[in-house]
Amino acid sequence: MAVDILPEMRVARQSDRVVLTPSAVYSATFNSAKQAVGQYNEIVAVLDVTVDNGTTLDVKFQVSADNGITWTDLGVAFTQAAAATVEAKFLTNFGDCIRTVNTIVGTSWTFSVKFVGKS
């Protein structure tokens, strides 16, 4: 189920849609590519799990205040997925870059993580 998160967000002067993890089938634990987010005041991130394998999926956020070299957990994670689901998280107090740590348990999951950044 695709979700358009922009209407639910309090739209200010500037907002951008960014894909952290494109929708695809993933079968191994991985980190998303880093995204520069220093220009944003708020981020609304959405996990969209479309196909599950009956086990579990963990997605948590990490931030870097020094341009993607040293990563620290932000302390924000989506609820552990055990079935198809859509969940949103509001993020504030992040550094210059952000990425997700995607822990795959089982054989494979189809999911995406996208965000809207608001400045």
N, CA, C and O atoms as a GROMACS GRO file, in nm:
protein
  476
    1MET      N    1   0.084  -0.116   0.000
    1MET     CA    2   0.000   0.000   0.000
    1MET      C    3   0.090   0.123   0.000
    1MET      O    4   0.165   0.145   0.094
    2ALA      N    5   0.081   0.202  -0.102
    2ALA     CA    6   0.160   0.325  -0.110
    2ALA      C    7   0.094   0.433  -0.025
    2ALA      O    8  -0.029   0.441  -0.018
    3VAL      N    9   0.175   0.515   0.038
    3VAL     CA   10   0.123   0.619   0.126
    3VAL      C   11   0.182   0.753   0.083
    3VAL      O   12   0.303   0.765   0.066
    4ASP      N   13   0.096   0.852   0.067
    4ASP     CA   14   0.143   0.988   0.039
    4ASP      C   15   0.140   1.063   0.171
    4ASP      O   16   0.033   1.095   0.222
    5ILE      N   17   0.258   1.092   0.226
    5ILE     CA   18   0.264   1.151   0.359
    5ILE      C   19   0.257   1.303   0.357
    5ILE      O   20   0.238   1.365   0.462
    6LEU      N   21   0.272   1.365   0.242
    6LEU     CA   22   0.276   1.510   0.236
    6LEU      C   23   0.146   1.574   0.285
    6LEU      O   24   0.154   1.673   0.358
    7PRO      N   25   0.026   1.525   0.249
    7PRO     CA   26  -0.095   1.591   0.299
    7PRO      C   27  -0.107   1.590   0.451
    7PRO      O   28  -0.165   1.682   0.507
    8GLU      N   29  -0.053   1.489   0.518
    8GLU     CA   30  -0.063   1.481   0.663
    8GLU      C   31   0.036   1.573   0.732
    8GLU      O   32   0.023   1.599   0.852
    9MET      N   33   0.135   1.622   0.660
    9MET     CA   34   0.240   1.704   0.720
    9MET      C   35   0.200   1.851   0.718
    9MET      O   36   0.141   1.898   0.621
   10ARG      N   37   0.233   1.923   0.823
   10ARG     CA   38   0.212   2.067   0.826
   10ARG      C   39   0.312   2.129   0.728
   10ARG      O   40   0.430   2.142   0.760
   11VAL      N   41   0.265   2.167   0.611
   11VAL     CA   42   0.354   2.215   0.505
   11VAL      C   43   0.395   2.359   0.533
   11VAL      O   44   0.310   2.445   0.554
   12ALA      N   45   0.524   2.384   0.533
   12ALA     CA   46   0.577   2.520   0.551
   12ALA      C   47   0.629   2.569   0.417
   12ALA      O   48   0.582   2.526   0.312
   13ARG      N   49   0.725   2.661   0.421
   13ARG     CA   50   0.778   2.719   0.298
   13ARG      C   51   0.844   2.618   0.208
   13ARG      O   52   0.825   2.623   0.086
   14GLN      N   53   0.921   2.527   0.263
   14GLN     CA   54   1.001   2.436   0.181
   14GLN      C   55   0.990   2.294   0.234
   14GLN      O   56   1.009   2.271   0.353
   15SER      N   57   0.960   2.200   0.147
   15SER     CA   58   0.963   2.059   0.185
   15SER      C   59   1.011   1.978   0.065
   15SER      O   60   0.986   2.013  -0.050
   16ASP      N   61   1.081   1.868   0.094
   16ASP     CA   62   1.137   1.782  -0.009
   16ASP      C   63   1.105   1.638   0.025
   16ASP      O   64   1.106   1.599   0.142
   17ARG      N   65   1.077   1.557  -0.077
   17ARG     CA   66   1.057   1.413  -0.060
   17ARG      C   67   1.187   1.342  -0.096
   17ARG      O   68   1.245   1.367  -0.201
   18VAL      N   69   1.231   1.253  -0.008
   18VAL     CA   70   1.358   1.183  -0.027
   18VAL      C   71   1.338   1.035   0.002
   18VAL      O   72   1.268   0.999   0.097
   19VAL      N   73   1.398   0.949  -0.080
   19VAL     CA   74   1.393   0.804  -0.059
   19VAL      C   75   1.521   0.761   0.013
   19VAL      O   76   1.631   0.782  -0.040
   20LEU      N   77   1.508   0.703   0.130
   20LEU     CA   78   1.623   0.646   0.201
   20LEU      C   79   1.648   0.502   0.155
   20LEU      O   80   1.762   0.463   0.129
   21THR      N   81   1.542   0.425   0.145
   21THR     CA   82   1.551   0.286   0.100
   21THR      C   83   1.443   0.264  -0.005
   21THR      O   84   1.324   0.264   0.028
   22PRO      N   85   1.480   0.246  -0.133
   22PRO     CA   86   1.378   0.229  -0.237
   22PRO      C   87   1.302   0.098  -0.219
   22PRO      O   88   1.354   0.002  -0.162
   23SER      N   89   1.180   0.095  -0.268
   23SER     CA   90   1.098  -0.025  -0.258
   23SER      C   91   1.161  -0.138  -0.340
   23SER      O   92   1.180  -0.125  -0.461
   24ALA      N   93   1.192  -0.246  -0.272
   24ALA     CA   94   1.255  -0.361  -0.337
   24ALA      C   95   1.247  -0.479  -0.241
   24ALA      O   96   1.206  -0.465  -0.126
   25VAL      N   97   1.287  -0.595  -0.290
   25VAL     CA   98   1.297  -0.715  -0.205
   25VAL      C   99   1.436  -0.718  -0.145
   25VAL      O  100   1.536  -0.714  -0.218
   26TYR      N  101   1.444  -0.724  -0.013
   26TYR     CA  102   1.572  -0.728   0.058
   26TYR      C  103   1.581  -0.858   0.136
   26TYR      O  104   1.484  -0.900   0.199
   27SER      N  105   1.698  -0.922   0.132
   27SER     CA  106   1.713  -1.050   0.199
   27SER      C  107   1.830  -1.053   0.298
   27SER      O  108   1.855  -1.156   0.359
   28ALA      N  109   1.900  -0.941   0.313
   28ALA     CA  110   2.013  -0.936   0.406
   28ALA      C  111   2.013  -0.800   0.477
   28ALA      O  112   1.966  -0.700   0.422
   29THR      N  113   2.065  -0.798   0.598
   29THR     CA  114   2.077  -0.676   0.676
   29THR      C  115   2.167  -0.576   0.604
   29THR      O  116   2.270  -0.615   0.549
   30PHE      N  117   2.129  -0.448   0.603
   30PHE     CA  118   2.209  -0.346   0.534
   30PHE      C  119   2.179  -0.209   0.592
   30PHE      O  120   2.079  -0.190   0.662
   31ASN      N  121   2.266  -0.114   0.563
   31ASN     CA  122   2.245   0.027   0.595
   31ASN      C  123   2.206   0.099   0.467
   31ASN      O  124   2.259   0.071   0.360
   32SER      N  125   2.113   0.193   0.479
   32SER     CA  126   2.078   0.273   0.363
   32SER      C  127   2.192   0.369   0.331
   32SER      O  128   2.282   0.389   0.413
   33ALA      N  129   2.186   0.426   0.214
   33ALA     CA  130   2.282   0.531   0.180
   33ALA      C  131   2.257   0.651   0.270
   33ALA      O  132   2.144   0.672   0.316
   34LYS      N  133   2.360   0.730   0.295
   34LYS     CA  134   2.341   0.848   0.378
   34LYS      C  135   2.272   0.957   0.298
   34LYS      O  136   2.290   0.968   0.177
   35GLN      N  137   2.193   1.037   0.368
   35GLN     CA  138   2.126   1.152   0.307
   35GLN      C  139   2.157   1.276   0.390
   35GLN      O  140   2.148   1.273   0.513
   36ALA      N  141   2.193   1.383   0.324
   36ALA     CA  142   2.216   1.510   0.394
   36ALA      C  143   2.081   1.566   0.439
   36ALA      O  144   1.988   1.577   0.359
   37VAL      N  145   2.071   1.601   0.567
   37VAL     CA  146   1.946   1.652   0.622
   37VAL      C  147   1.965   1.779   0.705
   37VAL      O  148   1.871   1.826   0.770
   38GLY      N  149   2.085   1.835   0.703
   38GLY     CA  150   2.113   1.952   0.784
   38GLY      C  151   2.027   2.073   0.753
   38GLY      O  152   2.012   2.161   0.838
   39GLN      N  153   1.969   2.078   0.634
   39GLN     CA  154   1.888   2.192   0.593
   39GLN      C  155   1.745   2.184   0.646
   39GLN      O  156   1.668   2.279   0.629
   40TYR      N  157   1.707   2.072   0.709
   40TYR     CA  158   1.569   2.053   0.755
   40TYR      C  159   1.555   2.077   0.905
   40TYR      O  160   1.648   2.054   0.982
   41ASN      N  161   1.437   2.125   0.944
   41ASN     CA  162   1.402   2.139   1.085
   41ASN      C  163   1.326   2.018   1.136
   41ASN      O  164   1.338   1.982   1.254
   42GLU      N  165   1.248   1.955   1.050
   42GLU     CA  166   1.167   1.838   1.084
   42GLU      C  167   1.176   1.738   0.971
   42GLU      O  168   1.194   1.774   0.854
   43ILE      N  169   1.162   1.611   1.006
   43ILE     CA  170   1.152   1.504   0.907
   43ILE      C  171   1.035   1.415   0.947
   43ILE      O  172   1.020   1.378   1.064
   44VAL      N  173   0.954   1.381   0.849
   44VAL     CA  174   0.851   1.279   0.867
   44VAL      C  175   0.895   1.160   0.783
   44VAL      O  176   0.899   1.169   0.660
   45ALA      N  177   0.928   1.049   0.848
   45ALA     CA  178   0.975   0.929   0.777
   45ALA      C  179   0.866   0.824   0.777
   45ALA      O  180   0.791   0.810   0.875
   46VAL      N  181   0.856   0.750   0.667
   46VAL     CA  182   0.752   0.647   0.654
   46VAL      C  183   0.815   0.515   0.612
   46VAL      O  184   0.886   0.507   0.512
   47LEU      N  185   0.787   0.412   0.691
   47LEU     CA  186   0.821   0.273   0.657
   47LEU      C  187   0.698   0.213   0.591
   47LEU      O  188   0.589   0.215   0.649
   48ASP      N  189   0.713   0.159   0.471
   48ASP     CA  190   0.603   0.096   0.398
   48ASP      C  191   0.644  -0.048   0.366
   48ASP      O  192   0.718  -0.072   0.270
   49VAL      N  193   0.595  -0.142   0.446
   49VAL     CA  194   0.623  -0.284   0.424
   49VAL      C  195   0.507  -0.342   0.344
   49VAL      O  196   0.393  -0.343   0.390
   50THR      N  197   0.538  -0.389   0.222
   50THR     CA  198   0.431  -0.439   0.136
   50THR      C  199   0.422  -0.591   0.132
   50THR      O  200   0.314  -0.646   0.113
   51VAL      N  201   0.535  -0.660   0.149
   51VAL     CA  202   0.535  -0.805   0.151
   51VAL      C  203   0.621  -0.852   0.267
   51VAL      O  204   0.736  -0.810   0.281
   52ASP      N  205   0.564  -0.940   0.350
   52ASP     CA  206   0.641  -0.990   0.463
   52ASP      C  207   0.668  -1.139   0.443
   52ASP      O  208   0.608  -1.204   0.358
   53ASN      N  209   0.759  -1.191   0.524
   53ASN     CA  210   0.792  -1.333   0.514
   53ASN      C  211   0.755  -1.409   0.640
   53ASN      O  212   0.794  -1.524   0.656
   54GLY      N  213   0.680  -1.346   0.730
   54GLY     CA  214   0.635  -1.415   0.850
   54GLY      C  215   0.736  -1.414   0.963
   54GLY      O  216   0.713  -1.478   1.067
   55THR      N  217   0.848  -1.344   0.946
   55THR     CA  218   0.945  -1.334   1.055
   55THR      C  219   0.945  -1.188   1.102
   55THR      O  220   0.837  -1.132   1.124
   56THR      N  221   1.060  -1.126   1.119
   56THR     CA  222   1.061  -0.988   1.168
   56THR      C  223   1.155  -0.899   1.087
   56THR      O  224   1.250  -0.946   1.026
   57LEU      N  225   1.125  -0.770   1.090
   57LEU     CA  226   1.204  -0.667   1.023
   57LEU      C  227   1.222  -0.553   1.122
   57LEU      O  228   1.124  -0.505   1.179
   58ASP      N  229   1.346  -0.509   1.144
   58ASP     CA  230   1.376  -0.394   1.229
   58ASP      C  231   1.436  -0.284   1.144
   58ASP      O  232   1.528  -0.308   1.066
   59VAL      N  233   1.385  -0.162   1.158
   59VAL     CA  234   1.442  -0.046   1.090
   59VAL      C  235   1.459   0.064   1.195
   59VAL      O  236   1.362   0.107   1.257
   60LYS      N  237   1.584   0.108   1.215
   60LYS     CA  238   1.610   0.217   1.309
   60LYS      C  239   1.692   0.324   1.240
   60LYS      O  240   1.754   0.299   1.136
   61PHE      N  241   1.691   0.442   1.297
   61PHE     CA  242   1.760   0.556   1.238
   61PHE      C  243   1.893   0.580   1.307
   61PHE      O  244   1.905   0.563   1.429
   62GLN      N  245   1.991   0.620   1.229
   62GLN     CA  246   2.119   0.666   1.282
   62GLN      C  247   2.148   0.802   1.221
   62GLN      O  248   2.107   0.832   1.109
   63VAL      N  249   2.220   0.884   1.296
   63VAL     CA  250   2.255   1.015   1.246
   63VAL      C  251   2.405   1.036   1.258
   63VAL      O  252   2.473   0.969   1.336
   64SER      N  253   2.455   1.128   1.179
   64SER     CA  254   2.594   1.166   1.186
   64SER      C  255   2.602   1.317   1.189
   64SER      O  256   2.546   1.385   1.103
   65ALA      N  257   2.673   1.370   1.287
   65ALA     CA  258   2.690   1.514   1.295
   65ALA      C  259   2.814   1.558   1.218
   65ALA      O  260   2.840   1.678   1.206
   66ASP      N  261   2.890   1.463   1.168
   66ASP     CA  262   3.013   1.498   1.098
   66ASP      C  263   3.016   1.442   0.957
   66ASP      O  264   3.115   1.382   0.914
   67ASN      N  265   2.906   1.463   0.886
   67ASN     CA  266   2.897   1.434   0.743
   67ASN      C  267   2.915   1.287   0.707
   67ASN      O  268   2.977   1.256   0.605
   68GLY      N  269   2.861   1.196   0.788
   68GLY     CA  270   2.854   1.056   0.750
   68GLY      C  271   2.975   0.973   0.781
   68GLY      O  272   2.994   0.868   0.720
   69ILE      N  273   3.058   1.015   0.874
   69ILE     CA  274   3.177   0.935   0.908
   69ILE      C  275   3.154   0.855   1.035
   69ILE      O  276   3.177   0.734   1.037
   70THR      N  277   3.109   0.921   1.142
   70THR     CA  278   3.081   0.854   1.269
   70THR      C  279   2.930   0.851   1.290
   70THR      O  280   2.866   0.956   1.294
   71TRP      N  281   2.873   0.731   1.303
   71TRP     CA  282   2.728   0.717   1.313
   71TRP      C  283   2.687   0.688   1.456
   71TRP      O  284   2.755   0.614   1.528
   72THR      N  285   2.575   0.747   1.499
   72THR     CA  286   2.520   0.730   1.632
   72THR      C  287   2.372   0.700   1.619
   72THR      O  288   2.304   0.760   1.536
   73ASP      N  289   2.320   0.608   1.701
   73ASP     CA  290   2.177   0.582   1.698
   73ASP      C  291   2.100   0.705   1.742
   73ASP      O  292   2.136   0.768   1.841
   74LEU      N  293   1.995   0.738   1.670
   74LEU     CA  294   1.911   0.852   1.702
   74LEU      C  295   1.815   0.819   1.816
   74LEU      O  296   1.761   0.909   1.880
   75GLY      N  297   1.794   0.690   1.841
   75GLY     CA  298   1.700   0.650   1.945
   75GLY      C  299   1.557   0.644   1.895
   75GLY      O  300   1.463   0.635   1.974
   76VAL      N  301   1.540   0.649   1.763
   76VAL     CA  302   1.408   0.640   1.702
   76VAL      C  303   1.408   0.519   1.610
   76VAL      O  304   1.494   0.505   1.523
   77ALA      N  305   1.310   0.432   1.630
   77ALA     CA  306   1.299   0.312   1.547
   77ALA      C  307   1.152   0.289   1.515
   77ALA      O  308   1.064   0.322   1.595
   78PHE      N  309   1.127   0.232   1.400
   78PHE     CA  310   0.992   0.188   1.370
   78PHE      C  311   0.961   0.066   1.456
   78PHE      O  312   1.052  -0.005   1.498
   79THR      N  313   0.834   0.042   1.481
   79THR     CA  314   0.792  -0.078   1.551
   79THR      C  315   0.837  -0.198   1.470
   79THR      O  316   0.825  -0.198   1.347
   80GLN      N  317   0.888  -0.301   1.537
   80GLN     CA  318   0.935  -0.420   1.466
   80GLN      C  319   0.819  -0.476   1.383
   80GLN      O  320   0.712  -0.505   1.437
   81ALA      N  321   0.841  -0.490   1.254
   81ALA     CA  322   0.736  -0.539   1.164
   81ALA      C  323   0.734  -0.690   1.162
   81ALA      O  324   0.838  -0.756   1.156
   82ALA      N  325   0.614  -0.746   1.168
   82ALA     CA  326   0.595  -0.889   1.155
   82ALA      C  327   0.493  -0.920   1.045
   82ALA      O  328   0.459  -1.036   1.022
   83ALA      N  329   0.446  -0.816   0.977
   83ALA     CA  330   0.350  -0.829   0.868
   83ALA      C  331   0.353  -0.700   0.786
   83ALA      O  332   0.421  -0.604   0.823
   84ALA      N  333   0.280  -0.699   0.676
   84ALA     CA  334   0.271  -0.577   0.595
   84ALA      C  335   0.215  -0.465   0.682
   84ALA      O  336   0.120  -0.486   0.758
   85THR      N  337   0.275  -0.346   0.672
   85THR     CA  338   0.236  -0.234   0.758
   85THR      C  339   0.285  -0.103   0.700
   85THR      O  340   0.372  -0.101   0.613
   86VAL      N  341   0.230   0.005   0.747
   86VAL     CA  342   0.279   0.139   0.716
   86VAL      C  343   0.288   0.214   0.848
   86VAL      O  344   0.194   0.213   0.928
   87GLU      N  345   0.402   0.279   0.872
   87GLU     CA  346   0.420   0.352   0.997
   87GLU      C  347   0.500   0.479   0.970
   87GLU      O  348   0.591   0.479   0.888
   88ALA      N  349   0.464   0.586   1.038
   88ALA     CA  350   0.535   0.714   1.024
   88ALA      C  351   0.601   0.751   1.156
   88ALA      O  352   0.551   0.720   1.264
   89LYS      N  353   0.715   0.819   1.146
   89LYS     CA  354   0.788   0.870   1.262
   89LYS      C  355   0.824   1.016   1.234
   89LYS      O  356   0.865   1.050   1.123
   90PHE      N  357   0.809   1.100   1.335
   90PHE     CA  358   0.850   1.240   1.327
   90PHE      C  359   0.986   1.252   1.392
   90PHE      O  360   1.005   1.210   1.506
   91LEU      N  361   1.081   1.310   1.321
   91LEU     CA  362   1.218   1.323   1.370
   91LEU      C  363   1.255   1.469   1.386
   91LEU      O  364   1.226   1.552   1.300
   92THR      N  365   1.320   1.500   1.497
   92THR     CA  366   1.379   1.631   1.521
   92THR      C  367   1.514   1.608   1.588
   92THR      O  368   1.545   1.495   1.626
   93ASN      N  369   1.592   1.711   1.601
   93ASN     CA  370   1.723   1.702   1.668
   93ASN      C  371   1.815   1.599   1.604
   93ASN      O  372   1.867   1.510   1.672
   94PHE      N  373   1.835   1.611   1.474
   94PHE     CA  374   1.924   1.522   1.402
   94PHE      C  375   2.045   1.601   1.354
   94PHE      O  376   2.044   1.724   1.358
   95GLY      N  377   2.147   1.532   1.309
   95GLY     CA  378   2.271   1.597   1.266
   95GLY      C  379   2.269   1.635   1.120
   95GLY      O  380   2.164   1.670   1.065
   96ASP      N  381   2.384   1.628   1.058
   96ASP     CA  382   2.399   1.667   0.918
   96ASP      C  383   2.351   1.559   0.821
   96ASP      O  384   2.302   1.591   0.712
   97CYS      N  385   2.365   1.432   0.860
   97CYS     CA  386   2.329   1.321   0.772
   97CYS      C  387   2.245   1.220   0.850
   97CYS      O  388   2.251   1.213   0.973
   98ILE      N  389   2.166   1.143   0.776
   98ILE     CA  390   2.083   1.039   0.836
   98ILE      C  391   2.089   0.916   0.747
   98ILE      O  392   2.109   0.927   0.626
   99ARG      N  393   2.072   0.800   0.807
   99ARG     CA  394   2.059   0.675   0.734
   99ARG      C  395   1.972   0.581   0.817
   99ARG      O  396   1.947   0.608   0.934
  100THR      N  397   1.928   0.472   0.757
  100THR     CA  398   1.857   0.370   0.833
  100THR      C  399   1.943   0.246   0.841
  100THR      O  400   2.021   0.216   0.751
  101VAL      N  401   1.927   0.174   0.950
  101VAL     CA  402   1.988   0.043   0.970
  101VAL      C  403   1.874  -0.056   0.958
  101VAL      O  404   1.782  -0.055   1.040
  102ASN      N  405   1.879  -0.141   0.857
  102ASN     CA  406   1.769  -0.231   0.824
  102ASN      C  407   1.811  -0.374   0.857
  102ASN      O  408   1.895  -0.433   0.788
  103THR      N  409   1.751  -0.430   0.963
  103THR     CA  410   1.786  -0.565   1.007
  103THR      C  411   1.681  -0.663   0.956
  103THR      O  412   1.564  -0.657   0.994
  104ILE      N  413   1.724  -0.752   0.868
  104ILE     CA  414   1.635  -0.850   0.806
  104ILE      C  415   1.649  -0.982   0.881
  104ILE      O  416   1.759  -1.036   0.895
  105VAL      N  417   1.537  -1.034   0.930
  105VAL     CA  418   1.535  -1.167   0.992
  105VAL      C  419   1.446  -1.253   0.904
  105VAL      O  420   1.334  -1.213   0.871
  106GLY      N  421   1.493  -1.370   0.867
  106GLY     CA  422   1.417  -1.456   0.778
  106GLY      C  423   1.471  -1.450   0.637
  106GLY      O  424   1.589  -1.420   0.617
  107THR      N  425   1.387  -1.477   0.540
  107THR     CA  426   1.435  -1.488   0.403
  107THR      C  427   1.435  -1.357   0.327
  107THR      O  428   1.538  -1.319   0.270
  108SER      N  429   1.323  -1.285   0.323
  108SER     CA  430   1.320  -1.159   0.248
  108SER      C  431   1.199  -1.076   0.288
  108SER      O  432   1.098  -1.127   0.335
  109TRP      N  433   1.213  -0.945   0.266
  109TRP     CA  434   1.107  -0.848   0.291
  109TRP      C  435   1.103  -0.752   0.173
  109TRP      O  436   1.206  -0.723   0.112
  110THR      N  437   0.983  -0.702   0.140
  110THR     CA  438   0.969  -0.595   0.042
  110THR      C  439   0.923  -0.471   0.118
  110THR      O  440   0.815  -0.470   0.177
  111PHE      N  441   1.007  -0.367   0.116
  111PHE     CA  442   0.973  -0.247   0.191
  111PHE      C  443   1.047  -0.127   0.135
  111PHE      O  444   1.139  -0.140   0.055
  112SER      N  445   1.004  -0.009   0.180
  112SER     CA  446   1.073   0.115   0.147
  112SER      C  447   1.071   0.206   0.268
  112SER      O  448   0.984   0.194   0.355
  113VAL      N  449   1.168   0.298   0.273
  113VAL     CA  450   1.168   0.404   0.373
  113VAL      C  451   1.188   0.535   0.298
  113VAL      O  452   1.286   0.554   0.227
  114LYS      N  453   1.092   0.626   0.316
  114LYS     CA  454   1.096   0.756   0.250
  114LYS      C  455   1.075   0.863   0.356
  114LYS      O  456   1.021   0.835   0.463
  115PHE      N  457   1.118   0.985   0.327
  115PHE     CA  458   1.088   1.092   0.420
  115PHE      C  459   1.058   1.222   0.348
  115PHE      O  460   1.100   1.244   0.234
  116VAL      N  461   0.986   1.308   0.418
  116VAL     CA  462   0.966   1.445   0.375
  116VAL      C  463   1.040   1.531   0.475
  116VAL      O  464   1.013   1.525   0.595
  117GLY      N  465   1.132   1.612   0.426
  117GLY     CA  466   1.206   1.705   0.511
  117GLY      C  467   1.148   1.844   0.497
  117GLY      O  468   1.120   1.890   0.387
  118LYS      N  469   1.129   1.910   0.611
  118LYS     CA  470   1.067   2.043   0.612
  118LYS      C  471   1.166   2.142   0.672
  118LYS      O  472   1.219   2.120   0.780
  119SER      N  473   1.190   2.252   0.600
  119SER     CA  474   1.280   2.355   0.653
  119SER      C  475   1.203   2.480   0.688
  119SER      O  476   1.261   2.578   0.733
   0.00000   0.00000   0.00000
